[in-house]
Amino acid sequence: MPTRRHFIAGSAATLGLAALPAAPEALAAPAADQGAAASAGTATPNLVVILADDLGHGDLGAYGQKLITTPRIDRLAAEGLRFTDAYSTAAVCAPSRCSLLTGLHTGHSAVRANPDGVPGALKAGDTTFAEVLRARGYRTAVIGKWGFGPEEGDQPSHPNSRGFEEFYGYIDHGHAHEYYPQYLWHNGAKETIAANAGGAKGAYAPQLIEQRALDFIGDHGAEPFLLFLTPTVPHAPSDIPDVGAYASRTWSQQNKGHAAQITYFDSLVGKVTDRLRALGIAENTVVLVTSDNGPHEEGGVDPDLFDANGPLRGYKRNLYEGGIRVPLIAWSPGRIGAGTTSRPTSLTDVLPTLAELAGAPAPADIDGLSAAPLLAGSPNAARHDHLYWYRDERGVTSRANAEDGGRATWLAEALRKDDWKAVRFAPVRDHALPDAQWQVELYDLASDPGEQRDVAAANPSVVTGLVALMRSSWVDTYVRRPFGVRAQIQGPAVPGQPFTVTATLANGSGKAWTGALLALRAPAGWQVQAATATGVDQLAPGAALTTSWRVTPPAAAAPGTQWPLTVDGTAQSPTGPLRFSVPERVSTVPAAPVADSYLSDLAWVSAVNGWGPVERDRSNGRNAAGDGTPISFGGVTYAKGLGVHAPSEIVYHLGGRADRFTALVGIDDFSTKQAATGATRASVRGDGKVLFTTGKLTGAGGPVRVDVDVRGVKLLHLVVEDANANSAFDHTSWALARVTVL
């Protein structure tokens, strides 16, 4: 039967920190010129990554800004290491943040474009820097904008499922555009903001985020911690309670607000460092300050007024330097000496850098390279052979479109190798388009950092080489080497009857681990018996330990209840002990139907949906289950049914008591009106066996009638899959889904 799979390395949802091994000393030595402060570099550092939203390379005083004041960050730049050639991994938010978290550039990463209907989500095999650090005992938090959906508390792409034990802020990319939101998420629950009810502006979200971040530092200052602080400033709109020092300027209100947002970001960074100093841990904390892409021009903001991209060409959405080169400052008094570096540094480097500082193994198949030696004053930090960017963007803004020569919505790629920079555009949305049909430009950044002179015609061999590197940097599906713990539950749980749990502990790093062990924790009264070996002496790079257990819930276990199971994987890496945990849940089956029933009236065993909740009886896109308009196909309305979004799987317990299952399944009128591009394929399965499958379903083709013999079937699965590699408009409905009972 199909099984529920998650890959969560280092999640602490059900694991107390006290159970984790102590983190080791950091590998990076203090900078040579720190003298008496050198002892600060011997302890495991706390790690703070502060990510602005749409802060341009030229938006800070340390990078040449003249109109907007940023004294606190400028001080950090003077005291720490300022990167002159740091790069976001994309020209827009979602793909940039995915790459930052996972260390993969946009030719390999799971999210390669901003949301177009369905929010981007991390894939099962992706490992975030929080998961890496959790395995070494760090307390972890992301506070602010997450940006990966769906907007639900219990889903594989949620921060709590990706190594962050504490989360406060926005899950959804679009929701993060609201500075006075009705609610913010705290871990898996929405917290209503009463001061903003009814459209009031009583509570400014960045200030709420600020307080949570300072509280997290205060609560965990005595133990190694990772804080990923992601305020939404200075993203549009230019909302802020007070424009402060800019009130008397002759600028537009939008420009005043934008400038005030940047100054607010500066003060936020200052408050974080003040808190670190007040707690006496600044010398043992590494702070990174950066941005997710270049400056925006939305909501009436004029980036040219502020010279927001400095001497660089382009804005947010452009793959020219102004769209992707960003500020990056590394600060840690006693650890990082003052200076600048021109090393081309991608934000893919954050994951391996944090891992090395924390003494944690990083996945070996990432694109990032550690800059930890550079932070310690060594000139020997590894350098990239080249840096790669991909763009698939449908949003258009006027300045960005003008810089692209009217090609802002074209597929685009860029690549930097040494001082050569190539940018190319595809006139159709097909990455497989032959190279000769792309429009290629070439720039020499050494003599032309503003990318004003296209020298492609004079350097055909350079163009050929860079285009070949672009082509090799992209893969349709990047297959990851497993890292950490993966769990598979062959449930559901029937009281008094055994089921199987299988787990793997995979060494996806580049060095061997020793003493590998797997263990399963179950509720009190449940029987757990290992069916295979639970440990091995050594796990070579790329190797995995796989263990299975027979698990039996007590006969008196309550039906229709979710129960926690946790798989722990431990090992010794060359830099210290590791502990990965996967918290899972298994459901005891609800009672089987005793009379003919619509499935929308029955409790399901489990429901996995590609986006949003499974909708009972109605089909209405984003809204919660149980409201909205009834399902309709071709103008005919049906009152009973289930609305899902591919990929989805809903499981019901029939207990062998049912006779037939009938339904109409197809892409409903609601989804068809949004776009005509939806295409799915549906199947009905009984106890793992395919009983019925449709061809390709489209809105134009109408629904398919289902009539299946389900005699003897204990578990009924309704499965919907994407049929055209575009899940954005794949909302699908099962109308009149009904079982008759023998």
N, C-alpha and C positions, 0 to 999 in steps of 0.2 A: 504494500500500500504506500501511497505517497507519504512522505514524512516531513515534519517541520524542522528546518535547519536554520541555525543562526551561527555566525562566526564572531564571537565576542571575546577578545583577548583583554584580560585585565579589568573587566567590569566589576564594580564593587557593590552592585545593587543588593546583594544578599550576603556580602562578606565584610565583616568588621575589620578595620585597619589593624587592630591588635593581632590578628591572625597572620598578618603579612610579615615577611622577613624585613629586617632593618635594611635600609638602603646603604650602599657603600660610599666610600669617598669618591669624589669626582676625579676623572682622569686628567682634566686640563689643569696645568700648573698656572700659578699666578703670573701676571706680566712681570718681566724682568726688572722693570723700573719702579716697582711698587715698594721695595725695601721692607720697612718694618711692617707693612700691611700684608706681607706675603702669607702670613698664617691664615688670613681670611680665605685663601684659595684651597685650603686642605679639607674642608668639610663639604658634604654633599650640598649643592646649592639649591635654594628655592628658585623656581623658574616662573617668570611672568612674561607673557606675550600679549601686547596691547595692539590691537588691530583697528585702525581707523577705517571708515567707510567712504571711499572716493576722495581721499586726501592726496593732492597732487605732489609731484616731486618738488615743485617750487612753492608750496603752501606754508613752509616753515621758515623762520628766520635763519636757521642754520643752513638752509639750502637757498638762501637769497631773497626770501620774502621781505617786502618793504612796507606793506600797508597793514598787514595783520600781525598782531603781537603774539609771540609764542615763547615767552622767556623761560618757562620751566623745561620745555623740550630742548631749547637752545642750550641751556646749561648742561643737560645730559649729553648733548652732542659734543660740547666742549670738554666734558670730563671723561667721556667714553669713546667708543669707536664709531665713527660715522662712515657709512658705506656710500660711495658716490655712484656706484653702478649696481644698485640692487634692483631686482625686478620682481613684480608680481607675476603670477603664472598665467594670467589671463587679463583681458581688458575689461571684463565685467565681473560681477561679484561672485556668483555661485561657483563657476569653474575655478576661479582663483582660490576660494576658500577650501574647496575640495582638495586641490593640489597642496595647499598649505598644510592641511590636516594629515594627508596621506603620503606626501613626498613624491607624488607622481605628476609629471607634466601633463599638459592637456592632450597630448597624443596617446596617453595611456590611462588617464584617470577616468573614474566612473561618471563624473559630472563634467560635461564639456561645453555646456551652454546654460544661459539663464533660463528659468522656467518658462515654458510655453504651454500653459494649461496645467500639466502635471508637474509638481515640484520635483527637483532633482533629489536623488537619494543615494547615500553611500551603499555600495554593494557588499554582499556577505563576506567576500574575501578581503575587503579593505581593512587596514589597520591604521588607526590614528595615533598621533604622538601621545595622546592621553592613555591609550591602551598600553603602549610601550612603557610609559612611566608608572602606570598602576602596577605592572608586574614587578616593579622594583620598590613598591611600598609608598609611592607618592600619593598624597591626597590631591584630588583633581577637581577642577571646576571650570565650566565655561559660563560666563555671565555676560549677557547681551544678546547679540544676534547669532542664531545658529544657521537658519536659512535652508535646511534640508527637511523635506517632508516625508510622509504626510503630517498634518497638524493633529497628531494624536500622541497621547502619553505613552502608549505601549506599542512600539513598533521598532523594527531593527535599525532604523536610521536615527532614532532619538538619541540625544547626547548621553543619557544614562545607559544606553546600550552600546555606546562607542567609547567607553573608558572614562567618562566624566561622571563622577559620583554626585556632583552638585551642579544643578543647572537652574538658571533664572534668566528669563528673557523671552525672546521670540523664537518659535520654531519655524514659522512660515516666512518665506522670503518677502512676500507682499505685505504681510502684517507688520514687518519691521519698518515699513515706510510711515507708520503712524507714531508720532512723537507723544501723543496723548491717548494711548490705547485704552480700550475698555477693560482689558485684562492682560496679564503676562503669565507665562508658565513658570511654575516652580516644580522642577523635576517632572513628574507625570500628571500634574494637576494644574488647571487654570486657577489663577488668583485674580479675582475681580478687583478692579481699581475703582472704588466708590467715588473718588474725587473726580473721575472722568466720565461718570455716568451721564447719559443724555447729551453727549457732545461737549460737556464742560472741559475746561483745561485746568484742572486742579493739581495734577501730578505729572511732572515732566519725566518721561521714561528714562532718559539718560541719568537723571539724578537718582532714580530708584536703583538703576543698575550700578551707579557709583557706590551707593551705600552698601549694597550686597557684596560688592567686590572688597570694599574696605573691611566689612565684617568677616568675610572669608579669610582675609589675611590675618586679622586679629584672632580668629578662632584657631588657626592652624600655624601660627608663627613659630611654634615650638617643634614642628615636625616638617619633614620635606614636603613641599607642596608645589603644584603647578596651577597657575591661574591663567586662563585664556580669557582676556577681557576684550569684548567686542562691541563697544558702543556704536550706535548707528550714525553719529555725527562724522563728517558734515554732509551726509546724503540728503538729497532733496526729500521733502520740502524744507525750506529754511526756517523751521519753527524753533523758537527758543523763547523762554519767558522774558528775557531782557537783552536788548542788543548792546547794553553796556556802553563801553567807550566809543562805540561806532554810531551812537544816536545822533550826533551833530554832523555826521558826514553828509555830503550831498548825494550819496549813492541811493539807489532804489532800496526799498525795504527788504527785498529778497537778498540783495548783496550785503546789506547790514547784518541780516540774520545769518547769512552764510559765514561771514567773517566772525561773528560772535560764536557760532558753532565751533569753528576751529580754535578760537581762544578758549572756549569751554573744554574742548578736548585737551588742550595744553594744561589747563588747570587740573583736569582729572588725572593726567599723568603725574603732575606735581603732587597731588594728594596721595597717590599710590606710593610714590617714593618717600613722601613725608611719613606715611604710616610705617613703611619699612624702617626708616631711621628711628622713629619713636619706639619701635619694638626692639631695636638693636640688632636687626637682621639684614640691614642694607648691604653690609659687606659680604654676606653669605647669600645674596640673591642676584640672579642675572635677569635683567629686564631688557626685552626687545620691543622697540616701538616701530611700527611700520603701517602700511596701507594695503588695501586689497586691489587697487588699480589707480589709474590716473584721475585727474579732476573732472567733475561733471559740469554740465551746462544746463541742468534741468531746473524747472520751476522758476525761471527768470534769472538765474544766476549767470553772471558774466565772468568766466574764468580769465578772460584776457585783461579785465580790469586789474586783477590781482597778479597777473603773470604767473598763473597757477602751475604751468608746466615749465617755467623757467626758460632756458634756451632751447627746449626740446620741442619737437613737432608732434602735435596730436593731443587727443583728450581721451577720456573714458570711451571705450568701444573701438579705438584705433590701435593697431599693432605697431604703429610708429612709437618712438621712444616715449613721447609724452603720455601715451595711453597705458604703458606698462612699466616704465621706470618709476620707482617709488622711493620715498625716504626709508631708511633703515638705520636705526641707532641701537647699539648694544652698550649697556651701562651696568657696571658693578664695581663700586669703589673697593679697591684692594684686589680685584681680580682682573679687571680690564683697564688697560692703560689708555690715556688720551691719544687720539690720532685719527687718521682717515685711511681708508683702503679703497682702491679702485678695482679690486677683484670682482669680476662679474658674478653676482650672487643672486640666485633664484630663491624664492621663498619655499621651493621644494627642499632647500637645505635646512629648514627649521627642524624637521623631524630628526634627521640624523645628528644635528647639532645638539638638540635637547637630550637625545639618547646618550651621546657621548658624555655630556656634562653630568648626567645622572648615573653613569655606569651601567647603562641598559643596552642590550643588543637590539639593533634595528633590523627590520626586514632587509634582506640582501637584494631584493628585486625592485627597489625604489630608484628614482632618478636623482634624488638629492645627494649631496656630498656634505659631510660635516665641516662646519666652519669653526668648531671648537678650538683647534690649534690657533687659528687666527685671533680669536678672542683672547687667548692666553699670550699673545705677542709673538707667536712663531710665524715665520714667513713660509712655512712648509704645508699650509693647508691645501688640500687637494683642489684642483681647478677643473672646471668643466671643459670638456672638449668643445661643446657647443651648447647653446640654450635654444629651446624650441617653444613656440606658441601656436595655438590653433584658435580660430574664431568661427562660431556659428551663431550669429546674432541677428535678430529680426528687428530690434529696436533701432530707431533712427533719431539722431539729434543733428541740428543744422551744421554746427562747426565740425563735428566728427565726420559727417557725410561729405562736407566740402574738402576736408583733408584727404579723404579716401577717393576723391574725384567722383563722387556720386555712387560709390561702391560699398556703402556702409552695411548693406544687407547681403553682400556677397560672402561666400565662404572665403576665409583668408588664413594664411599661415605666415609666420615669421621665424627667422633663425639667425642667431648671432654666433659667429665663430671668430675668435680673436676680435679684431676691429671691423670685420665685415658683417654687414647686416642686410639680409634679404627679406623682402616682403612680397608675397604674391597673392593674387585674387583669382577666384574661379567664377566665371560668368554664370554658371548653373550650380545648384546645390547638390554637387556630387563629388565627393572627395576622390573618387576613382577616375575623374576626368583626366585624360592624357596630359602630361606635363606641358606639351606644346600649346595647349589651349588655355593655360593659366597666363595671367599677366604678371610679369616678374619685374621687380625693381631691386636695385642694389645700391647700398650706401657704404661709404668708408667713414666709420664713426670717429676715427682718429683725427681726420681733417674736416669732417662735416657732421658733428654731433646732432645738428638740427635737421639732418636728412633733407637737405634742400637740393642736392645734386645727384640724380640717378645716373650711376656709372655702369649700368648693366651692359650697355652696348659695347663699352670699351673693355669689358672683362668677362667674355663669354665663358672661359674655363672656370672662373670663380663661381659664376652663376650656376653652371652645370653641377659643380661640386656641392654647393649649398642646397640646391633643389634635391639632389640625391639624398642628402642628409635629412631634409624635410620628409621625403617619402619614407625613409627608413624609420623616422621617429613616430610615425603614425601606425597604429594597428586598430582594426575595427573592434576587436575584443582583446583586451590585455589579460592574459591568464596569469593569475598570481600564484606564487608559491605559498602554501598554507603557513600561517604563523600563529602560534598560541594554541588555544583550545577551541575545538569544534564539537558540538554535541548534536546527537540525532536521537529523537525519541520515537520509538515505534509504538505509539499509543493509539487511541486513548487508553485510560485505565479503567478496567472493569473490576470492581471490588472482588477480592478473593482470587483473581486470576492474574498470572504473571504477564508482564510485557517486557520489552527489551529497550535498554538505553545503551547507545554506543557513543564513545567519545574518542577523539584523537588529540594528542599533544604534539604539535608539529614545530620543528626547529627550522624556521624560515630565515634564520640569520646566516652569517658566513662562517661561524665557528661552532665547534662541537659543544653540546651540553652533556652533563653527566648527572647520574642519579635521578633520572626522570621517573615520575610517579603520577598516576591518575587515581582520583578518589571520587566517589559519588555520595552526596549527602541527600537524604530523603526525610520526609516527616516522621515523627515518632510513631512507632507501631508498624511502619512499612518494612518489609523484608527486602534486603539488598544482598545479592549474592553475585560475586564476580564470576563470569563465565570464561574469561581469558586472563592472561597475566596483566598485572596492574603496574609493572615497572620494568625498566631496562637500565643497564649500567651506563650506556652512552647513546646519545642521539647525535648522529652526524649531521652536518648541514644538509638540509633538504629531507631528512628522515623524519618519521613520525611514529609515535607509540599509539596503538589503537587498543582499546579495552571495551568489553561489553559486560553488562550486568543484567541479571534477571531480577526484576523489581515486582513485588507483589503487594498491592494495597490491602489493608485489612478488609474482611468481608463486611464490616460495619461502616466502611468509609462512605461519607455522604455523597449521594449522586449529584451530578450537575455542579460540581465544585472544582475549582482550579487549585492545584497543589504545587508547592515549590519543590524543585529539584535543582541541585547545584553540583556541577562538575568542577573539581579543582585539579589543576595540573601544576606540578612543581618540578624544578630542575635547578642545577647549578650551572651558570654560565661562567665564562672566564672572568667576568667582572663582578660576579656575585650571585646570590640566590634569586630565583624567579618564582613568582606564583601568579598563575592565570586562573580566572574563574569564569564560568558560564552559568548565570542564573537562568533557569528554564521553568516552565510550568506545564503540568500535564493535567488534563481534565478527566474526572470520573464522569462516565456517560450519564446523561439524563435518562429518565424513564422512557421506554419505547412507547410510541403512540398506541392507544387502545381503540381508536376510532378513526375514520377517514379524516384527514387533516391537511390544511394548507401549511406548507413549510414555514411560511412567514408567521404562523401562530405557534410554532414549536421552538423549543430551545435548541440551539445548535451545540455540537460538541466543540467545534472550533471554527473560526472564520478568519481567513487571511485575505486582505483586500489591497489592491495596488495603490489606491488613493482614497482616503476618507473612510467613513464608516460604511458597512453594508447596510443598505436601506431596506427596511421591512415595509412591504405594502406599497411603497411609493418610490418615485425616481426623480430626484431633484438635485443632482450634482453635489455641491459641497455641503449642503445642509445636513443636519443630524438625522439619524434614523427616525422614521415615524412622522415626518412632516413633509409638506410640499404637495405637488400635484400627483395624481395617480399615473401609473404606467400606461403609455399608449404606443401602439404600433399602427402606422398608416392611418392615424386619426381615430382608431378604435381604442377605447379606454378600458382598462382592466383594473379592478380595485385591489386585487391581491397579487403580491409578487415580491421579488427581491431585486434590488438594484446594486450592481457591483461595478468595479473598474478593474480591467485586466492589468496584471494577472491576479486572479482570485481563486480561492478554494474554500467552499463551505461544506462542513461535514455534519451529518445528522445521524443519530442512533435510531435504527429501525428495529434492531433486536431480532431480525428474522420474522417479524410479524406482518410485514406489509406484502401487498399483492402487486400493485403497479404504481409507477411514478409517471405523471403526465405534466406537461408544461408547454409554454411557448417561450422560446429563447431567441433574442436578437438585439441589435442595436436600436434602442428606442427612439421615439420622435424627439425627445428632449436633446439627446446627444447629436442626432442627425442635424438638428437646427443649428447647433454650435459649429459644426463643420462636417463636410461630406467625406472626410478622409479616414474615418474610423473603420477598423476591420478586426474582427476577433474570430476565435474558434472555440466552441464549447463542447464539453464532454460530460457524460454521466458515468461514474465509476461505482462499483459495488465491491467492498472488501478488497480494493486494489485492482480489480479487473475492469477494463473498459467495457461498458455495456452499450454505449451509444456515443457517437461523435458527429458533429455537424461539419459541413464544409466551411468555407470562409463566410462569415456573417458581415453584412454591410447594411447601412440604413436603407439604401436603395433596394436591396434584395429582400427586405422584410424578414420577419421571424421564421423560425423553423419549429415545427410541431414535434414534441417529444412524447413517446409512449413506450415505456420500458417495463419489462417483467423484472420485479425486484424480489421475487419469492426467495426466502432464505438469506437475503442480504442483511448483514448486521450493521454495517456502516455505509452510508450513501454519501458520495462526494460529488458536488457540483463544481466543475472547473471551467474557468474562462481564461483563455490565453490570447495574447496579442498575435495578430496574423499578418502584420505588415511592417514590423519594426518601428512602429510609431504609436505609442500608447496614449498620446495626448488626448485623443477623442474616443477612447475605447470604453465609454460607459455602456454597460450591457445589462439587460434585464431578463429575469426569469418570471414571466407572468403566469398566473394561475398554477404555480408550482404546487403539486398536490400528491399525496400518497393515499391509496386506498388500502384498508387493512383486511386481512383474511378473515 
